[in-house]
Amino acid sequence: MKITLVVVGKLKEKFLVAGVAEYLKRLQKFTRVEVREVPECRTVNEEAQRLLSLVPRDSWLCVLDVAGVEMSSEEFAKKIAALTLDGMSNLTFAIGGAFGLGDELRRAADFRLSLSQMTLTHQMARLILVEQIYRAFKINRNEPYHW
């Protein structure tokens, strides 16, 4: 399995850089992960087009969206496990910029996920997402971390 994160902007805060790097390192034990960044643009539609251009052709696409489905960590782990059982070998997660997602990106998504009803910065969302992906792998392998 390969996981691709397509995101707007570079991480700026040191604690976010360190946190994301730590979970990406931990994930290497379970899967290949690639982070692809696009620069912040003038419009969300331009960002959406750039993000979509980085999504591998055969990939299942999940966008982070405040109006998406909220899931528990266990439900998220089951979703990843089900995709794997269905033969999906490439998963892509897209995180828009400070002003949200373009409609084109929403329409292209196979799934829309909300991390919380609370507002998060797109940079903080990246950290939370990689931690939840790591947690999902630990849950699916019944390894200690989640409990």
C-alpha positions as CSV (number, residue, x, y, z in Angstrom):
1,M,0.0,0.0,0.0
2,K,1.1,3.6,-0.7
3,I,-0.4,6.6,1.0
4,T,0.0,10.0,-0.6
5,L,-0.7,13.3,1.1
6,V,-1.4,16.2,-1.3
7,V,-1.4,19.4,0.7
8,V,-1.3,23.2,0.3
9,G,1.7,25.0,1.7
10,K,4.7,24.0,3.7
11,L,4.7,23.5,7.4
12,K,5.9,26.6,9.2
13,E,5.9,25.9,12.9
14,K,8.8,23.7,14.2
15,F,6.5,21.7,16.5
16,L,4.4,20.7,13.5
17,V,7.4,19.9,11.3
18,A,8.7,17.7,14.1
19,G,5.4,16.0,14.8
20,V,4.6,15.2,11.2
21,A,8.1,13.9,10.7
22,E,7.8,11.6,13.7
23,Y,4.6,10.0,12.5
24,L,5.8,9.7,8.9
25,K,8.9,7.9,10.3
26,R,6.6,5.6,12.4
27,L,4.4,4.9,9.3
28,Q,7.4,3.6,7.3
29,K,7.1,0.3,9.3
30,F,3.6,-0.2,7.7
31,T,3.4,1.5,4.4
32,R,5.1,3.9,2.0
33,V,4.0,7.5,2.5
34,E,4.7,10.5,0.2
35,V,3.9,14.1,0.9
36,R,3.4,16.4,-2.1
37,E,3.0,20.1,-1.4
38,V,1.6,22.8,-3.7
39,P,2.2,26.5,-2.9
40,E,-0.7,28.6,-1.6
41,C,-2.7,30.2,-4.4
42,R,-4.9,33.2,-4.9
43,T,-8.1,31.0,-5.1
44,V,-9.3,27.7,-3.7
45,N,-10.1,26.6,-7.2
46,E,-6.5,27.1,-8.4
47,E,-5.3,25.2,-5.3
48,A,-7.8,22.4,-6.1
49,Q,-6.5,22.0,-9.6
50,R,-2.9,21.9,-8.4
51,L,-3.8,19.3,-5.8
52,L,-5.7,17.2,-8.2
53,S,-2.8,17.2,-10.6
54,L,-0.7,15.4,-7.9
55,V,-3.2,12.6,-7.2
56,P,-2.0,9.3,-8.6
57,R,-4.4,8.0,-11.3
58,D,-5.3,4.7,-9.7
59,S,-5.7,6.2,-6.2
60,W,-8.7,6.4,-3.9
61,L,-9.1,10.1,-2.9
62,C,-10.2,11.3,0.5
63,V,-10.4,15.1,1.0
64,L,-10.5,16.7,4.5
65,D,-13.6,18.8,4.6
66,V,-15.4,20.4,7.5
67,A,-18.7,19.1,5.9
68,G,-17.3,15.6,5.6
69,V,-18.1,12.5,7.6
70,E,-16.8,12.4,11.2
71,M,-15.4,9.1,12.3
72,S,-14.0,7.6,15.4
73,S,-10.4,6.3,15.2
74,E,-11.8,2.7,15.1
75,E,-14.1,3.6,12.3
76,F,-11.3,5.2,10.3
77,A,-9.1,2.1,10.9
78,K,-12.0,-0.1,9.6
79,K,-12.3,2.2,6.5
80,I,-8.6,1.8,5.7
81,A,-8.8,-2.0,6.3
82,A,-11.8,-2.3,4.0
83,L,-10.1,-0.4,1.2
84,T,-7.1,-2.7,1.5
85,L,-9.4,-5.8,1.4
86,D,-11.1,-4.3,-1.7
87,G,-7.6,-4.2,-3.4
88,M,-7.1,-0.5,-3.1
89,S,-3.3,-0.1,-3.0
90,N,-3.0,3.7,-3.3
91,L,-4.8,6.0,-0.9
92,T,-4.5,9.8,-1.3
93,F,-5.5,12.3,1.3
94,A,-5.9,16.0,0.3
95,I,-5.8,18.9,2.6
96,G,-6.8,22.3,1.2
97,G,-5.3,25.6,2.2
98,A,-6.4,28.3,4.7
99,F,-9.6,29.1,2.8
100,G,-10.8,25.6,2.3
101,L,-11.4,23.3,-0.7
102,G,-12.3,24.1,-4.3
103,D,-15.5,22.5,-5.6
104,E,-13.6,20.5,-8.2
105,L,-11.6,18.8,-5.5
106,R,-14.8,18.0,-3.5
107,R,-16.4,16.5,-6.6
108,A,-13.4,14.4,-7.4
109,A,-13.3,12.9,-3.9
110,D,-14.2,9.3,-3.3
111,F,-14.7,10.2,0.4
112,R,-14.9,13.4,2.4
113,L,-13.6,13.2,6.0
114,S,-14.0,15.7,8.8
115,L,-11.5,15.6,11.6
116,S,-13.6,17.7,13.9
117,Q,-16.5,20.1,14.0
118,M,-13.9,22.6,15.4
119,T,-11.9,24.7,13.0
120,L,-8.3,23.6,12.6
121,T,-5.5,25.2,10.7
122,H,-4.7,23.2,7.6
123,Q,-1.2,22.7,9.0
124,M,-2.6,21.3,12.3
125,A,-4.9,19.1,10.3
126,R,-1.9,17.6,8.6
127,L,-0.4,16.5,12.0
128,I,-3.7,15.2,13.2
129,L,-4.3,13.2,10.0
130,V,-0.9,11.5,9.9
131,E,-1.3,10.6,13.6
132,Q,-4.7,9.1,12.8
133,I,-3.3,7.2,9.9
134,Y,-0.6,5.8,12.1
135,R,-3.2,5.0,14.8
136,A,-5.3,3.2,12.2
137,F,-2.4,0.9,11.2
138,K,-1.8,0.1,14.9
139,I,-5.5,-0.6,15.5
140,N,-5.7,-2.9,12.4
141,R,-2.7,-4.8,13.6
142,N,-4.0,-5.0,17.1
143,E,-0.8,-3.5,18.4
144,P,-0.6,-1.3,21.6
145,Y,-0.8,2.4,21.1
146,H,-4.4,3.1,20.8
147,W,-5.4,1.8,24.2
